[in-house]
């Protein structure tokens, strides 16, 4: 079984395509098995939350990061969990 890693994803997305288009930068930390899965998560996240099409999202960088590099306390605490029961 593969280990889940943290990826830092940087890029730009076109918000408000129909009214007042504005290209904004984003930086997001994602938990995934590999870079491809991290990229798919970004596409689905922005598509579902902001209704942005895949061709309007430009990913500039995906890199693996260590737990020490993460600034968000919630993500660090989530990494410590061994299992989640829903």
N, C-alpha and C positions, 0 to 999 in steps of 0.2 A: 504494500500500500504506500502511496506517495505521501510526502509530507506537505502540508499547506504552508505556503510562504507569503511574505508581504511584498507587494509591488507598489512602487510609486509611479503614477501615470500622469504625465503632463501633456497638455494639448490645448486646442482651441475648438470652440463650438459656435455655430451661428444660431443665436437666440432671436426669436421674433421674426421669423423668416417672412411672414406675410405682411406685417404692419410696418415695423421699423427695424429692419435687420441690423443686428449688432454682433460682431464677432468678439467673444470673450474668452480669456484664458482660464484654464482650470488646472488644479492639482488635486489628485485624489489618491488616497492610500487604499489598496484593495487586497483582500486575502484570496489567493487562488493557488491552484496546483502548478500552473505554468503561465507564460506570457500570453499565450493565445486565449486562455480562459479569462485572464484579467482584462484583455481587450474586449472580449464579448460582454463581460460584466459592464464595462463603461458604456458600450453601445446600448445595452438594454436599460441601464440606469437612466441615461439622458433621454432615451426614447420614451420611457414610461413616465418619468417625472416631468419632463419639459416638452415632450412631443417633438423632439429633434430627430430628423432623419439621419441614417448612418452616413450618407455622403456629405453631410454638413458637420460631421465631427472629424477633426484632424488630430490624430494622436502623434505627438512629436517624440515622446520618450517613454519607454517602459523599462524600469530597472528594479532589480531585486534589492530590498533593503533589510537591515537587521532590526531587531526589536529596539535597540538602543537609539536608533535614528528617528523613531516615531515620537512625535510631540503630543499627540492626542492620548489622553489618559484612558479614555473608553476603549480604544483599540488595543492598548497594552493589556488592559484587564481581560479583554476578550481572548487574547492570545494565551493567557494562563489557564483557561478552561480546558478540561480534558474531554468533557462531553456535555451536550445540551439536551435537556429533556423538554419536549414541547407537549 
